[in-house]
Amino acid sequence: MMSKQVWKPGNMLYPLPAVMVSCGDKEGNANIVTIAWTGTVCTNPAMLYISLRPERHSYQMIKETGEFVVNLTTKDLVYATDYCGVRSGRDVDKFKEMKLTKQKAEKLMYAPIIKESPVSIECKVVEIKELGTHHMFLAQVLAVDIDERYMDKSGKFRLNSADLMVYSHGEYFNLKEQLGTFGYSVRKKTTTKTKNKSSQNKVNLPKKELKWIRTDTKKDSVKK
């Protein structure tokens, strides 16, 4: 008979996006911090949050300017994502060390976007909630920068062709296969004609080996 153990309260909500958050100060310095404690909080207006420990190097930058960018990560960015989570911007220039490209944001003054990310979400802080070990930055999305490589012929953004990465219980994974689409459980069956049309619009990117990517680094919700 199947049974469950009861543990003390803790964070066990996985998988989560492992995102690289870029930020900057008013003197022109920029940094990247890897964060897993992040998510959507509202559709309209578009809003999201990130949670940071106050002792992190990026914390004061974001608090001072009220700006940050959430950059989605992929299999190709897994090494940089991990590095930016375990090295401090006080000691190294993460953009330089990881050969990542700073690019001017469309709506922000201080925080840059990471050019190599398939999606960069420009955010303006509207509230800071001091919750405990972490402070939550509640922010409004001002702009979304997308990589045109993932646009198909019909103009649809094929984000899932980017080989996105997630973080689960100390390990990184990419997304291996599609199990369904939103609303598929109540949708009428797709005709062969519709399926063929959909396949014509598919973004043809170089095929990549799909496998899970493991790290021995035990991660907190955020890093340095």
C-alpha positions in Angstrom: 0.0 0.0 0.0 1.3 3.4 -1.0 2.1 5.7 1.9 3.5 9.3 2.3 5.9 10.7 4.8 5.1 14.0 6.5 7.9 16.5 6.6 8.3 19.9 8.2 7.2 23.0 6.2 9.5 23.7 3.3 9.6 24.6 -0.3 8.9 21.7 -2.5 7.1 23.3 -5.4 9.0 22.0 -8.5 9.9 22.2 -11.3 10.5 26.0 -11.6 12.1 28.2 -14.3 15.7 28.8 -13.6 16.0 32.4 -15.0 18.9 34.8 -15.2 17.9 38.2 -13.9 19.9 41.1 -15.2 20.1 44.4 -13.4 22.3 47.5 -13.1 23.1 50.5 -10.9 23.1 54.2 -11.6 26.9 54.2 -12.0 26.7 51.9 -15.1 27.6 48.6 -13.4 25.6 45.5 -14.4 25.1 42.1 -12.9 23.3 38.8 -13.4 21.7 36.7 -10.6 20.2 33.3 -11.2 16.7 32.9 -9.6 14.3 30.1 -9.3 11.8 31.8 -6.9 9.9 33.6 -9.6 6.6 33.5 -11.4 3.5 35.2 -12.9 1.1 36.9 -10.6 -1.3 38.8 -13.0 -2.3 38.7 -16.6 -3.6 42.2 -17.0 -1.7 44.3 -16.2 1.1 41.8 -16.8 3.0 41.3 -13.5 5.5 38.9 -12.1 7.7 38.6 -9.0 11.2 37.6 -8.0 12.4 36.8 -4.5 15.9 37.7 -3.3 17.9 37.6 -0.1 18.9 41.1 1.0 22.5 40.1 1.2 22.8 39.3 -2.5 24.8 41.7 -4.6 21.9 42.3 -7.0 19.5 43.2 -4.3 20.7 46.8 -3.8 20.9 47.4 -7.5 17.2 46.4 -8.0 16.1 48.2 -4.9 17.9 51.4 -5.9 16.8 51.6 -9.6 13.5 49.7 -9.3 14.4 47.8 -12.5 15.3 44.2 -13.5 15.0 41.9 -16.5 14.0 38.3 -16.4 15.8 36.3 -19.1 14.6 32.8 -19.9 17.2 30.1 -20.1 17.9 27.2 -22.4 20.0 24.1 -22.6 22.7 26.1 -24.3 22.7 28.6 -21.4 22.8 26.0 -18.6 26.5 26.5 -17.7 26.1 30.3 -17.6 22.9 29.9 -15.6 24.6 27.8 -12.9 27.7 30.0 -12.9 25.7 33.2 -12.4 24.0 31.5 -9.4 27.2 30.4 -7.6 29.5 33.4 -8.3 29.1 36.8 -6.8 29.0 40.0 -8.9 31.1 41.5 -6.2 34.0 39.4 -7.4 33.6 38.8 -11.1 32.0 40.3 -14.2 29.5 37.6 -15.1 28.7 39.0 -18.5 32.5 38.9 -19.4 33.2 35.6 -17.8 30.2 33.8 -19.5 30.6 35.7 -22.8 27.1 37.1 -22.5 26.0 40.2 -24.4 24.6 43.2 -22.6 21.9 44.9 -24.7 20.0 48.1 -24.0 16.5 47.5 -22.8 13.6 49.1 -24.7 11.8 50.6 -21.6 14.4 50.5 -18.8 17.2 53.0 -18.0 19.6 50.9 -16.0 18.9 47.1 -16.3 20.2 45.5 -19.6 18.8 42.5 -21.3 20.8 39.4 -22.2 21.0 39.1 -25.9 21.5 35.3 -25.9 18.2 34.7 -24.1 15.2 33.7 -26.2 12.9 36.0 -24.1 13.8 39.0 -21.9 11.1 40.4 -19.8 11.6 44.1 -18.8 10.2 44.8 -15.3 9.5 47.8 -13.1 9.2 47.2 -9.4 5.9 48.4 -7.9 6.3 46.9 -4.4 8.8 45.2 -2.1 7.5 42.8 0.5 9.9 41.8 3.3 8.7 38.2 3.9 11.6 36.7 5.9 14.8 35.3 4.5 13.7 36.6 1.1 12.2 39.9 0.0 9.7 39.7 -2.9 10.0 42.3 -5.7 6.5 42.6 -7.2 6.9 44.1 -10.7 4.9 45.2 -13.7 6.1 44.0 -17.1 6.9 47.0 -19.4 8.2 45.1 -22.5 9.0 41.6 -23.7 12.0 41.2 -26.1 11.9 38.0 -28.1 14.4 36.3 -30.4 13.1 36.4 -34.0 14.7 33.0 -34.7 11.7 31.4 -33.1 9.0 33.1 -35.2 7.4 30.8 -37.8 6.2 31.7 -41.2 2.7 32.6 -40.0 4.1 35.0 -37.4 3.5 32.8 -34.4 6.2 32.7 -31.7 7.4 29.1 -31.2 9.0 29.5 -27.8 9.1 25.8 -27.1 11.5 25.3 -30.0 14.1 27.1 -27.9 14.9 24.0 -25.7 13.9 25.8 -22.5 15.4 24.7 -19.1 13.8 24.2 -15.7 15.2 23.6 -12.2 13.9 20.8 -10.0 15.2 19.8 -6.5 18.9 20.7 -7.2 19.0 19.6 -10.8 18.5 21.2 -14.2 16.3 19.6 -16.9 15.2 20.5 -20.4 11.7 19.8 -21.7 11.7 16.4 -23.4 8.3 16.1 -25.0 5.0 17.8 -25.4 2.2 16.0 -23.5 -0.6 18.3 -24.6 -1.7 21.8 -25.2 -3.8 24.2 -23.1 -7.4 23.1 -23.2 -6.8 19.9 -25.1 -8.8 17.8 -22.7 -12.1 19.5 -23.9 -11.1 20.4 -27.5 -12.6 18.7 -30.5 -10.2 16.3 -32.2 -7.9 17.9 -34.7 -8.4 17.0 -38.4 -5.5 15.8 -40.6 -5.7 19.0 -42.6 -5.2 21.2 -39.5 -2.3 19.0 -38.4 -0.6 19.4 -41.7 -1.0 23.2 -41.7 0.5 23.3 -38.2 3.5 21.3 -39.2 4.1 23.7 -42.1 4.5 26.5 -39.7 6.9 24.7 -37.4 10.2 26.4 -36.8 13.0 24.2 -38.2 16.0 24.6 -35.9 19.0 22.3 -35.7 18.0 19.1 -33.8 19.5 18.8 -30.3 19.9 15.8 -28.1 17.3 15.9 -25.4 18.6 14.7 -22.0 18.5 15.8 -18.5 21.3 18.0 -17.2 22.4 17.4 -13.6 24.3 19.6 -11.3 25.8 18.8 -7.9 25.3 22.4 -6.8 22.6 22.6 -4.2 20.7 25.8 -5.0 18.9 28.2 -2.9 15.9 30.2 -4.4 18.4 32.8 -5.5 22.1 33.2 -5.8 24.7 35.9 -5.6 
